[in-house]
Amino acid sequence: MKLIPGTKLSESAKTAKFHNGWILCILITLLLFIIASTLQSIVLGPVMTVLMFSDPSLIQSAAAGDFSGIMEHSMEITRNMPWWFMVLSLILTVTVIVVCLFYTTKIDRHSIATMGFCGSRPALEYLTGYGIGFCMFFAALLICVVTKAATIDGISDRISWAVLLFFVGYLIQGLSEEVLCRGVLMQKLSIRYAPIVAILLNSVFFAALHLANPGITPLALPNLVLFGVFASLYMWKRGNIWGIAALHSAWNFTQGNLFGVQVSGTALAPSLFSVSLAEGSTWMNGGSFGLEGGLGVTIVYVIGIVILLFLPVRKEARLDA
C-alpha cells in the first residue's frame, strides 16, 4: 500500500496555469502572505500607534531619547495587547483568504476546489475536524498534567463573553493559515513534485511563519513542522480543506480560550479555565510559547502522523473513485 498516493485533489492542482519550481512556489506564497499582511496593517497600524502613544512610560522614554527604554516599553505593550486588539488581528487574517482566492482564480486560473474547497459533506468534515482538534489538544494537556508539567486550576478569573469573539476569530485564522500553506503552497508543489516533497516544504514554510513569535523554544519549530506534516496528510487523505481548517481553529481556541494557555507565544486572553504551567518543565509544557513548544505536543503530533500515514484515502477523494 502506498502511504501517500495521488488523489483527486492533488491531480486537480495540475489544471493551474503556471507549473512553477519549488523556489518560485515558495516566493509566490510568501508574496501573497506579505500582501495580506500589508492589508491588515492598514487597519492594525493606526490602532497600534494609538495604543503605543497612550502609554506614559513609552512617551517619557521617547521624550528623553532613551532608545532602549522605547524598545523595552514597546515590547511590553506588544506582549500585553488588549483582548479586542487580538480579536481584531484574528478577524483580519481574512485578508490571507481573500488574497489567496484572488491569486488562484484570477492569476493561476483554476477553481477554488483545487484549494480544498470541495467534497460532498463539508459541514460533517468541518465538525469532525473540530472535534479531533479539541481532543488532540486535550491529549497534549493531559500528558502535561500527568507528568506534573501543568495543573488545571479550575474556572478562570479571566472568563468573559469575549471568548465568543475569539471563537469566531479563530475560525477565520485557522482557515487562513491552511489556505495559504496547504491550499496554495502544497497544491502548487504537488504539480511537479512527489507528495512527500510538497508536504515537507509547505510544513517548513508554515513553521518559518512563526519564527518571530515570542517565547519560542528549541522544540517549538520542530513541533510546528510536525503540525504542518500532520495537517498536510489530513488534507491529503480527506481530499478537502474543511476538516483541517476546523482542526487548526479548534486547537488554537481550545488552547487559548478554553484552557488559557498561550497560543504560539501570543498574550493570554479571556478563557473559561485556568491552567498553570510548571516553570521547571518548559521542555514538556512549552513555557510562555504555549504547549506547542513542549514534548507533550510532540508526542501527540507524532502519533497523529503515524495514524494518518496508515489510514486510507477517503473514498470520494481517491483517483479510482
FENVEN-V510956 format. One record per residue. N is the residue number from 1. RES is the residue in one letter. D_FIRST is the distance of its C-alpha to the first C-alpha in whole Angstrom. Layout:
n = {N,N}
res = {RES,RES}
d_first = {D_FIRST,D_FIRST}
This chain:
n = {1,2,3,4,5,6,7,8,9,10,11,12,13,14,15,16,17,18,19,20,21,22,23,24,25,26,27,28,29,30,31,32,33,34,35,36,37,38,39,40,41,42,43,44,45,46,47,48,49,50,51,52,53,54,55,56,57,58,59,60,61,62,63,64,65,66,67,68,69,70,71,72,73,74,75,76,77,78,79,80,81,82,83,84,85,86,87,88,89,90,91,92,93,94,95,96,97,98,99,100,101,102,103,104,105,106,107,108,109,110,111,112,113,114,115,116,117,118,119,120,121,122,123,124,125,126,127,128,129,130,131,132,133,134,135,136,137,138,139,140,141,142,143,144,145,146,147,148,149,150,151,152,153,154,155,156,157,158,159,160,161,162,163,164,165,166,167,168,169,170,171,172,173,174,175,176,177,178,179,180,181,182,183,184,185,186,187,188,189,190,191,192,193,194,195,196,197,198,199,200,201,202,203,204,205,206,207,208,209,210,211,212,213,214,215,216,217,218,219,220,221,222,223,224,225,226,227,228,229,230,231,232,233,234,235,236,237,238,239,240,241,242,243,244,245,246,247,248,249,250,251,252,253,254,255,256,257,258,259,260,261,262,263,264,265,266,267,268,269,270,271,272,273,274,275,276,277,278,279,280,281,282,283,284,285,286,287,288,289,290,291,292,293,294,295,296,297,298,299,300,301,302,303,304,305,306,307,308,309,310,311,312,313,314,315,316,317,318,319,320,321}
res = {M,K,L,I,P,G,T,K,L,S,E,S,A,K,T,A,K,F,H,N,G,W,I,L,C,I,L,I,T,L,L,L,F,I,I,A,S,T,L,Q,S,I,V,L,G,P,V,M,T,V,L,M,F,S,D,P,S,L,I,Q,S,A,A,A,G,D,F,S,G,I,M,E,H,S,M,E,I,T,R,N,M,P,W,W,F,M,V,L,S,L,I,L,T,V,T,V,I,V,V,C,L,F,Y,T,T,K,I,D,R,H,S,I,A,T,M,G,F,C,G,S,R,P,A,L,E,Y,L,T,G,Y,G,I,G,F,C,M,F,F,A,A,L,L,I,C,V,V,T,K,A,A,T,I,D,G,I,S,D,R,I,S,W,A,V,L,L,F,F,V,G,Y,L,I,Q,G,L,S,E,E,V,L,C,R,G,V,L,M,Q,K,L,S,I,R,Y,A,P,I,V,A,I,L,L,N,S,V,F,F,A,A,L,H,L,A,N,P,G,I,T,P,L,A,L,P,N,L,V,L,F,G,V,F,A,S,L,Y,M,W,K,R,G,N,I,W,G,I,A,A,L,H,S,A,W,N,F,T,Q,G,N,L,F,G,V,Q,V,S,G,T,A,L,A,P,S,L,F,S,V,S,L,A,E,G,S,T,W,M,N,G,G,S,F,G,L,E,G,G,L,G,V,T,I,V,Y,V,I,G,I,V,I,L,L,F,L,P,V,R,K,E,A,R,L,D,A}
d_first = {0,4,6,9,9,12,14,18,19,18,19,22,23,24,27,29,32,31,28,29,29,27,31,32,30,30,34,34,32,35,38,37,37,40,41,40,42,45,45,45,48,50,50,49,52,55,54,53,56,58,57,57,61,62,61,65,63,61,65,67,64,64,68,69,66,64,61,59,60,59,56,56,57,54,51,53,53,50,48,50,50,51,49,49,49,45,45,46,44,41,42,42,39,39,40,36,35,38,38,34,34,37,36,33,35,38,37,33,34,31,30,30,27,25,26,24,27,25,24,26,26,27,30,27,25,28,29,26,25,29,28,25,27,30,28,27,30,32,29,30,34,34,32,35,38,37,37,41,40,40,43,43,46,47,48,48,52,50,49,50,49,48,44,44,44,42,39,40,40,36,35,36,35,32,31,33,31,27,29,30,27,24,26,27,26,22,23,25,23,20,22,22,20,16,15,15,19,20,19,21,24,24,24,27,29,29,30,32,34,35,37,40,40,42,41,38,37,35,32,32,31,28,27,28,25,23,24,23,20,19,21,19,16,17,19,16,14,17,18,22,24,26,24,24,27,28,27,28,32,31,31,34,36,35,36,39,41,40,40,42,40,40,37,36,40,42,45,45,45,47,44,44,44,45,43,44,42,44,45,44,41,39,37,35,37,37,40,42,39,37,34,32,34,33,31,30,29,26,25,24,23,20,20,19,16,14,14,13,10,9,10,9,11,14,15,18,16,13,15,14,17}
